[in-house]
Amino acid sequence: MIKSMTGYGSGTRDNQKVKYTVEIKSLNSKFLELSLRLPKAFSDKELTLRGECSRLIERGKVSLTISVEYVDQTAAAATINAELLKNYYFQLEAIATELDTEKGNLFELALNMPEVVSHNEEEADDEEAALLMGAFHDAVSQLNQFRTDEGEVLRQDLSLRTKDILRLLLEVEAVETDRIPLIRDRIGHYLSETVGKENVDMNRFEQELIFYIDKLDITEEKVRLRSHCNYFLQALEAADANGKKLGFISQEMGREINTLGSKANHAGIQQIVVQMKEELEKVKEQLLNVL
């Protein structure tokens, strides 16, 4: 079962005091690129969350945001350090007097000085930590369901395009029957015009022709391409997420298609090869988003 790397999930857990909402957004990436936005109260949970993301999300450019909403507003109330506020204010007032400048905004300046105002959200108990992790796992579950649904769409498209390549391979085999006779006639005609038909050593001509045609034989390429396509289709139905494996198989498919085109020496086959390359390019584009 393949999954998309693109997804979205959210989870919410609350009690009588606080509500935590976790949002996860994911885009495609070769590795796990994780961006976390946590409340200060849970800064010690960052490593735990990163470990869980690595285990459950695996890959992708992931943005995880945790927001806090207090049901009981008194729980979110700020605490003012009155002594520190006075200390800042009197120092600012003294400096303003010395400089003979305005004193109108001294209180606001003092209030915004470091550690004057502290919030209760900087402390969280075990119950709140459990709420947060519950919301996180709900969000991951929704994200993975989103990825699974998107992955099914990708699977159908990838399967269709791979089968199109197999269909085009049948077209190659259909037009290939006249390829060798045409090559033989073309070389014979060239020799006749160049040295004269009566001067051609037919035994030597047959030997050289066999050697030349052997180099243009595309049987191995057709067999390997068909094998790679069938393996790709099998991998699409596998139980695990295997985007990297599918990418490796598609590279092998591309090598066989390129070799087939270079050895074909036949306009009709080369036109079909161009269509194969178009389908394979679309396959590779889709695989960039497969987990």
Phi and psi in degrees as a GROMACS rama.xvg file:
@    title "Ramachandran Plot"
@    xaxis  label "Phi"
@    yaxis  label "Psi"
@TYPE xy
-91.4533  152.941  ILE-2
-126.213  150.92  LYS-3
-80.2425  151.962  SER-4
-84.3105  -15.1277  MET-5
-83.4402  132.83  THR-6
-172.647  169.296  GLY-7
-146.746  139.494  TYR-8
-150.755  148.557  GLY-9
-140.374  150.46  SER-10
-143.985  144.561  GLY-11
-133.356  132.597  THR-12
-135.397  143.331  ARG-13
-148.742  165.406  ASP-14
-135.03  -162.067  ASN-15
-68.7549  -14.6929  GLN-16
-106.396  -43.1016  LYS-17
-146.824  155.01  VAL-18
-127.534  129.926  LYS-19
-109.656  133.438  TYR-20
-121.777  126.569  THR-21
-113.78  125.985  VAL-22
-117.718  133.774  GLU-23
-126.962  126.863  ILE-24
-121.35  139.416  LYS-25
-135.01  136.319  SER-26
-125.281  172.898  LEU-27
-76.4097  143.612  ASN-28
-163.035  152.743  SER-29
-67.7185  -28.5042  LYS-30
-129.934  -178.861  PHE-31
-85.8849  110.842  LEU-32
-109.09  105.638  GLU-33
-109.594  127.466  LEU-34
-117.308  120.502  SER-35
-112.743  137.668  LEU-36
-125.052  105.408  ARG-37
-115.833  149.901  LEU-38
-65.7855  151.74  PRO-39
-58.2851  -31.1793  LYS-40
-62.2485  -20.5555  ALA-41
-118.566  24.4574  PHE-42
-62.0368  -27.8154  SER-43
-75.257  -9.94585  ASP-44
-93.6839  1.58488  LYS-45
-60.7433  -46.3253  GLU-46
-63.7127  -38.4721  LEU-47
-62.3291  -45.4733  THR-48
-65.2675  -39.6225  LEU-49
-63.6567  -40.2148  ARG-50
-64.2962  -41.871  GLY-51
-66.5788  -38.065  GLU-52
-63.9689  -42.1896  CYS-53
-62.275  -38.0618  SER-54
-76.7674  -40.0678  ARG-55
-96.5889  -29.3313  LEU-56
-101.305  -29.5455  ILE-57
72.4771  -73.3107  GLU-58
-135.84  160.954  ARG-59
128.682  161.831  GLY-60
-89.8565  100.999  LYS-61
-109.003  131.373  VAL-62
-114.49  121.549  SER-63
-119.174  122.282  LEU-64
-123.325  131.516  THR-65
-116.641  122.9  ILE-66
-114.982  149.714  SER-67
-118.716  133.106  VAL-68
-131.654  120.822  GLU-69
-86.2024  122.457  TYR-70
-69.9359  -44.0697  VAL-71
-95.7242  106.464  ASP-72
-61.9356  -24.7606  GLN-73
-66.2015  -22.9393  THR-74
-69.4559  -25.1242  ALA-75
-94.6808  1.64226  ALA-76
-62.1657  144.088  ALA-77
-87.5147  151.96  ALA-78
-109.28  129.911  THR-79
-103.747  128.192  ILE-80
-82.7161  95.388  ASN-81
-62.1007  -42.9492  ALA-82
-64.3445  -40.853  GLU-83
-68.3335  -36.9382  LEU-84
-61.9594  -46.0157  LEU-85
-61.776  -42.4321  LYS-86
-59.8361  -47.6941  ASN-87
-60.5108  -44.3946  TYR-88
-63.4056  -46.1411  TYR-89
-66.2626  -36.2198  PHE-90
-66.045  -42.7562  GLN-91
-64.927  -38.7698  LEU-92
-64.1436  -42.4308  GLU-93
-63.1743  -41.3803  ALA-94
-66.9725  -40.2244  ILE-95
-63.3084  -39.585  ALA-96
-65.2565  -42.9134  THR-97
-64.0024  -36.4966  GLU-98
-90.752  -4.04926  LEU-99
53.5272  55.7501  ASP-100
-124.88  174.526  THR-101
-62.9148  146.248  GLU-102
-117.508  11.8405  LYS-103
-63.8811  -33.1436  GLY-104
-108.507  19.9894  ASN-105
-65.1178  -37.9845  LEU-106
-65.204  -42.1784  PHE-107
-64.6684  -39.4975  GLU-108
-63.8488  -43.897  LEU-109
-64.8834  -37.1864  ALA-110
-66.0995  -28.2152  LEU-111
-92.9252  3.84606  ASN-112
-72.3295  156.595  MET-113
-56.3353  135.485  PRO-114
68.9713  8.82693  GLU-115
-71.8261  -43.1773  VAL-116
-112.821  127.504  VAL-117
-124.367  148.42  SER-118
-110.661  143.711  HIS-119
-66.9091  -15.8962  ASN-120
-68.8551  -8.07342  GLU-121
-77.5961  -2.24905  GLU-122
-126.637  133.97  GLU-123
-138.992  138.761  ALA-124
-91.8004  -179.753  ASP-125
-63.9693  -33.6563  ASP-126
-65.0042  -41.4107  GLU-127
-68.4169  -36.5314  GLU-128
-62.3994  -39.3224  ALA-129
-66.2141  -37.7356  ALA-130
-61.8759  -45.3658  LEU-131
-60.606  -48.6781  LEU-132
-65.1043  -34.7481  MET-133
-63.5563  -43.2946  GLY-134
-64.3674  -38.2972  ALA-135
-61.395  -47.9412  PHE-136
-67.8972  -32.386  HIS-137
-63.2233  -42.571  ASP-138
-65.4918  -42.1163  ALA-139
-63.3277  -41.0643  VAL-140
-61.0657  -43.1272  SER-141
-67.8305  -38.7766  GLN-142
-60.5625  -46.0773  LEU-143
-66.9887  -33.098  ASN-144
-67.032  -40.662  GLN-145
-60.1781  -45.1867  PHE-146
-63.8255  -38.26  ARG-147
-65.2831  -43.8021  THR-148
-62.8812  -44.9069  ASP-149
-65.4464  -35.276  GLU-150
-63.7937  -34.7568  GLY-151
-65.3926  -37.8979  GLU-152
-63.9343  -43.1273  VAL-153
-63.5158  -41.2454  LEU-154
-60.3823  -44.282  ARG-155
-63.5636  -41.8111  GLN-156
-67.6841  -43.9705  ASP-157
-64.5593  -39.4365  LEU-158
-63.827  -43.5381  SER-159
-62.0595  -43.5209  LEU-160
-71.1611  -35.6247  ARG-161
-67.3112  -39.153  THR-162
-66.9461  -31.1278  LYS-163
-64.1359  -38.5779  ASP-164
-64.0484  -41.2378  ILE-165
-64.006  -38.3257  LEU-166
-64.4716  -41.5322  ARG-167
-65.8214  -32.012  LEU-168
-64.5591  -36.1119  LEU-169
-64.3361  -35.6195  LEU-170
-66.4878  -37.0832  GLU-171
-59.5986  -46.1827  VAL-172
-65.0253  -29.5606  GLU-173
-71.7809  -36.5857  ALA-174
-93.6474  -5.90606  VAL-175
-74.7251  -19.3084  GLU-176
-61.0658  -32.5127  THR-177
-94.1826  5.15233  ASP-178
-69.6773  -49.4114  ARG-179
-66.0025  -46.2009  ILE-180
-57.971  -38.1741  PRO-181
-64.943  -41.9895  LEU-182
-63.1444  -43.5812  ILE-183
-61.0996  -46.6722  ARG-184
-63.9392  -40.036  ASP-185
-66.14  -42.8468  ARG-186
-67.4159  -42.1942  ILE-187
-61.9017  -42.3992  GLY-188
-63.7905  -39.8793  HIS-189
-64.3109  -43.2228  TYR-190
-65.5902  -40.6219  LEU-191
-61.3422  -41.013  SER-192
-73.8088  -28.7371  GLU-193
-85.7019  -51.8141  THR-194
-114.137  -7.62458  VAL-195
93.0293  136.697  GLY-196
-62.3557  -34.5129  LYS-197
-71.4073  -17.3915  GLU-198
-95.9611  1.29643  ASN-199
-85.5025  125.719  VAL-200
-79.9105  104.986  ASP-201
-65.4059  -34.8265  MET-202
-63.7926  -46.3016  ASN-203
-65.5941  -37.7546  ARG-204
-60.8225  -43.9593  PHE-205
-65.262  -39.6399  GLU-206
-63.7238  -46.6179  GLN-207
-65.614  -36.7583  GLU-208
-65.1873  -42.4607  LEU-209
-61.8181  -43.6198  ILE-210
-62.8121  -42.7116  PHE-211
-67.9192  -44.37  TYR-212
-66.3843  -33.39  ILE-213
-62.7008  -36.0454  ASP-214
-70.3895  -24.5614  LYS-215
-94.4983  0.196908  LEU-216
-66.5126  131.745  ASP-217
-114.218  17.3756  ILE-218
-60.6705  -47.1863  THR-219
-61.7884  -41.1831  GLU-220
-63.6943  -39.9224  GLU-221
-65.6657  -42.8277  LYS-222
-63.7287  -45.889  VAL-223
-68.0768  -39.2248  ARG-224
-63.617  -43.8618  LEU-225
-62.4711  -40.6181  ARG-226
-63.4433  -44.3423  SER-227
-63.7984  -41.7532  HIS-228
-62.9712  -43.8851  CYS-229
-65.4349  -37.9349  ASN-230
-65.8389  -37.8507  TYR-231
-61.896  -44.7805  PHE-232
-64.2602  -37.3052  LEU-233
-65.3561  -42.2158  GLN-234
-65.3421  -30.8207  ALA-235
-61.55  -30.9193  LEU-236
-92.9605  -0.238876  GLU-237
-66.7774  157.849  ALA-238
-74.6233  -28.0715  ALA-239
-91.8575  159.693  ASP-240
-77.2045  122.532  ALA-241
-140.268  49.7258  ASN-242
-61.8505  -38.7576  GLY-243
-65.6934  -41.2049  LYS-244
-62.5075  -43.7323  LYS-245
-62.2779  -35.9444  LEU-246
-63.6721  -41.4762  GLY-247
-63.6383  -42.1484  PHE-248
-64.355  -40.8217  ILE-249
-63.882  -32.5455  SER-250
-63.9641  -40.8446  GLN-251
-65.8348  -38.5151  GLU-252
-60.0047  -41.984  MET-253
-63.5156  -38.3801  GLY-254
-63.1247  -43.7905  ARG-255
-67.7002  -38.6589  GLU-256
-64.9919  -42.5471  ILE-257
-63.3902  -43.9432  ASN-258
-65.0358  -40.8559  THR-259
-59.0435  -42.5827  LEU-260
-67.0998  -38.8884  GLY-261
-73.3933  -27.4066  SER-262
-94.4816  -11.0448  LYS-263
-62.1835  -46.7564  ALA-264
53.7801  40.9314  ASN-265
-151.912  122.364  HIS-266
-60.3128  -41.6023  ALA-267
-62.9493  -42.7302  GLY-268
-67.2624  -40.1018  ILE-269
-65.2106  -33.4351  GLN-270
-65.3802  -40.2026  GLN-271
-66.3478  -38.2962  ILE-272
-60.8667  -38.4547  VAL-273
-60.4413  -40.9086  VAL-274
-64.9627  -38.9635  GLN-275
-60.2838  -43.7342  MET-276
-63.4153  -37.7017  LYS-277
-62.1155  -44.9564  GLU-278
-65.2946  -41.9076  GLU-279
-66.1049  -35.9757  LEU-280
-63.9669  -38.7348  GLU-281
-67.4898  -35.9979  LYS-282
-60.7756  -46.7318  VAL-283
-64.3331  -37.135  LYS-284
-62.4505  -42.9473  GLU-285
-67.6533  -35.9932  GLN-286
-65.8942  -20.7468  LEU-287
-62.1799  -21.903  LEU-288
-106.32  9.14609  ASN-289
-94.673  131.634  VAL-290
